[in-house]
């Protein structure tokens, strides 16, 4: 008689079959403390960890950015008035820089918008609760709230912009603020003097800004070329010292395009909007 041959896979299957049969016939105590049960528990734990990790990654991807309502344009008193006076036809520009976050990853800016008629620069600020915890470690003897930061802008000419409107939001582990700064002269510089961009109208106050071809306009010494966003701890504000965070929020070397604001500016003044005046405290 020819002897039957078995390969390694057959032996593995046979071994699994024997193990399952022995497990079924074993007592309850033996089943609980058997190698079969141990392997099952280990596999279950591994699967749960993988599912939990994937769920956490998906959750972070869905919640680490502001919602559309957090990015919507604020309707300040000036915006409401300008909207009515211009029959709802305002000029809103947008600009996309390469980076809108600081090197330490503490603050990130979103959806930078420019309302020409009211000379407002608007954007959304986001910071993690861990940023506030880092501040608390710096000042362990002080009682620090969950929203302890105030913001200013500074241009390349050394001018500070310390007054702004804001609306605050909170989502998961992040704090958000939609802010609006009044920056006089910013839009006139871009729309009239920078020949790399479009010219919306030939009706200007100064004849040198009339469009006559590329690179004809002459930039003044007070042209705003760069705006820097800075965040300070509200109890330790000193414009001459390094801020808690600094980000370039505007550069006149980057193209600006029209933004379709749809119905964002339609309606009364934004609810829960408040004005902030930042003063040096030290």
C-alpha positions in Angstrom: 0.0 0.0 0.0 1.2 3.5 -0.9 1.8 5.6 2.2 -0.2 8.9 2.2 1.8 12.1 2.0 0.9 15.2 4.0 2.3 18.7 3.3 2.9 21.3 6.0 -0.4 23.2 5.3 -2.3 19.9 5.9 -0.6 19.4 9.2 -1.4 23.0 10.2 -5.0 22.6 9.3 -5.1 19.3 11.2 -3.5 20.9 14.2 -6.1 23.7 14.2 -8.8 21.1 13.9 -7.5 19.2 16.9 -7.1 22.4 19.0 -10.7 23.4 18.2 -12.1 20.0 19.1 -10.1 19.9 22.3 -11.4 23.4 23.2 -15.0 22.4 22.6 -14.7 19.3 24.8 -12.8 21.1 27.6 -14.4 22.3 30.8 -15.4 25.9 31.3 -12.4 26.7 33.5 -10.1 25.1 31.0 -11.6 27.1 28.2 -11.2 30.4 30.0 -7.5 29.8 30.7 -6.6 27.9 27.5 -4.2 29.0 24.9 -7.1 29.2 22.4 -8.9 31.8 24.5 -5.7 33.8 25.1 -5.0 34.0 21.4 -8.6 35.2 20.8 -8.3 37.9 23.4 -5.0 39.1 22.0 -6.5 39.3 18.5 -9.6 41.1 19.8 -7.4 43.7 21.6 -5.2 44.3 18.5 -8.3 44.7 16.3 -9.9 47.1 18.7 -6.7 49.2 18.9 -6.5 49.4 15.1 -10.1 50.4 14.9 -9.7 53.0 17.7 -6.5 54.4 16.0 -8.3 54.7 12.6 -11.3 56.3 14.3 -9.1 58.8 16.1 -7.3 59.8 12.9 -10.6 60.2 11.1 -12.0 62.3 14.0 -8.9 64.6 14.0 -9.2 65.0 10.2 -12.8 66.0 10.5 -12.4 68.4 13.5 -9.0 70.0 13.1 -10.2 72.8 10.8 -12.9 75.5 11.4 -16.4 75.0 10.1 -17.9 77.3 7.4 -19.6 79.4 10.0 -16.3 80.0 11.8 -14.8 81.2 8.5 -17.7 83.3 7.4 -17.1 87.1 7.1 -18.0 89.1 10.1 -20.6 91.8 9.7 -19.3 94.8 11.6 -21.2 98.1 11.8 -19.1 99.5 9.0 -19.8 96.5 6.8 -23.5 96.7 7.4 -23.5 100.3 6.5 -21.3 99.9 3.4 -23.4 96.9 2.2 -26.6 99.1 2.3 -25.0 102.1 0.7 -23.5 100.1 -2.2 -26.7 98.0 -2.8 -24.9 94.8 -1.6 -22.0 95.2 -4.1 -18.8 95.2 -2.1 -15.3 94.3 -3.2 -13.9 91.4 -1.2 -10.5 90.0 -2.0 -8.6 86.9 -1.0 -5.0 85.9 -0.8 -3.3 82.6 -0.2 0.2 82.6 1.3 2.4 79.5 1.6 2.2 79.3 5.3 -0.4 80.5 7.8 1.0 78.9 10.9 3.9 79.6 13.2 7.0 77.5 13.5 6.0 76.1 16.9 2.6 75.0 15.6 0.8 77.0 18.3 -1.4 79.2 16.0 -2.9 78.7 12.6 -4.8 81.3 10.4 -7.6 80.5 8.0 -9.6 82.2 5.2 -7.9 85.7 5.0 -10.3 88.1 3.4 -10.0 91.8 2.5 -13.1 94.1 2.3 -12.0 97.1 0.2 -14.8 99.5 1.0 -14.3 99.3 4.8 -10.6 98.6 4.7 -11.0 95.5 6.9 -8.7 92.5 7.1 -10.5 89.4 8.3 -9.3 86.0 9.2 -9.9 83.1 11.6 -7.4 82.2 14.3 -7.0 78.7 15.7 -5.0 77.5 18.7 -5.0 74.2 20.6 -5.8 73.8 24.2 -2.2 72.6 24.6 -1.1 76.1 23.6 -2.9 77.4 26.7 -1.3 74.7 28.8 2.1 75.7 27.6 1.3 79.3 28.7 0.2 78.1 32.1 3.6 76.3 32.5 5.3 79.6 31.8 3.3 81.4 34.5 2.5 78.7 37.1 1.5 81.2 39.8 -1.2 82.9 37.6 -4.8 81.9 37.0 -5.1 81.7 33.2 -8.4 81.3 31.3 -9.0 79.0 28.3 -8.9 82.0 26.0 -6.0 84.1 27.3 -4.6 85.6 24.1 -5.0 89.0 22.4 -3.9 89.8 18.9 -2.4 92.7 17.1 -1.1 93.4 13.6 2.2 95.2 12.6 3.2 96.4 9.2 6.6 96.7 7.6 6.6 100.5 8.5 6.4 99.8 12.2 2.8 100.7 12.6 0.7 98.7 15.1 -3.0 97.9 14.7 -4.4 97.1 18.1 -8.1 97.4 17.7 -10.2 94.6 16.3 -13.6 92.9 16.3 -14.0 89.2 17.2 -16.4 86.3 17.6 -15.1 83.3 19.6 -15.8 79.6 19.0 -14.8 76.4 20.6 -14.6 73.0 19.0 -13.1 69.8 20.5 -9.6 70.7 21.7 -9.4 73.9 19.7 -10.2 77.6 20.3 -11.2 79.7 17.3 -11.7 83.4 16.8 -12.9 85.2 13.7 -11.3 88.6 13.8 -11.5 91.8 11.8 -8.9 94.6 11.8 -9.2 98.0 10.2 -6.1 98.7 8.2 -6.2 102.1 6.5 -4.5 102.4 3.1 -3.9 98.6 2.6 -6.4 98.2 -0.2 -5.6 101.5 -1.9 -2.0 100.4 -2.1 -2.9 97.1 -3.7 -5.6 98.2 -6.1 -4.0 101.4 -7.3 -0.3 101.1 -7.0 0.6 97.5 -7.6 0.6 97.0 -11.4 1.0 93.3 -11.1 -2.7 93.1 -10.1 -5.8 94.3 -11.8 -7.1 97.9 -11.8 -10.8 98.1 -11.0 -11.3 101.8 -12.0 -9.3 104.7 -13.5 -11.0 107.1 -11.1 -8.3 107.7 -8.5 -7.3 110.7 -6.4 -3.7 110.8 -7.6 -2.9 110.8 -11.4 0.3 108.6 -10.9 -2.0 105.7 -10.1 -3.8 105.8 -13.4 -3.2 102.6 -15.4 -0.7 103.4 -18.2 1.0 100.0 -18.6 3.1 97.6 -16.6 5.3 99.0 -13.8 4.2 102.6 -14.3 2.9 103.4 -10.9 5.4 104.6 -8.3 5.1 103.1 -4.8 5.1 105.5 -1.9 7.4 105.0 1.1 4.4 104.3 3.3 3.2 101.4 1.1 2.2 98.4 3.3 4.2 95.5 1.9 3.8 93.0 4.8 1.5 92.6 7.7 2.4 90.4 10.7 -0.1 88.8 13.0 1.1 88.6 16.6 -0.5 86.9 19.7 0.3 88.0 23.2 -0.7 86.7 26.6 -3.3 89.3 27.7 -1.5 90.1 31.0 2.0 90.3 29.4 1.6 92.6 26.4 4.8 94.5 25.3 5.0 95.4 21.6 8.8 95.7 21.8 9.2 92.1 23.0 8.8 88.9 21.1 5.2 87.8 21.0 3.9 84.4 21.9 3.3 83.8 18.2 4.0 85.6 14.9 2.7 84.8 11.4 2.8 86.7 8.1 -0.9 87.3 7.3 -0.5 89.6 4.2 2.2 90.2 1.6 1.8 92.5 -1.4 4.1 90.2 -3.4 1.3 87.6 -3.6 -1.6 87.9 -6.0 -5.0 88.8 -4.8 -8.2 87.6 -6.4 -11.9 88.3 -6.0 -13.8 86.4 -3.4 -17.5 85.4 -3.9 -19.0 86.3 -0.5 -22.5 85.3 -1.6 -24.8 86.1 1.4 -22.1 86.3 4.0 -22.4 90.1 4.3 -26.2 90.2 4.1 -28.0 90.9 7.3 -27.5 92.8 10.5 -24.4 93.0 12.6 -23.0 89.6 13.5 -24.3 88.2 16.8 -21.9 88.0 19.8 -19.4 90.3 18.0 -17.2 92.3 20.4 -14.6 94.9 20.0 -11.1 94.5 21.6 -8.6 97.2 22.4 -5.2 95.9 23.1 -2.9 97.9 25.4 0.6 97.3 26.6 0.6 95.9 30.2 4.3 96.0 30.9 
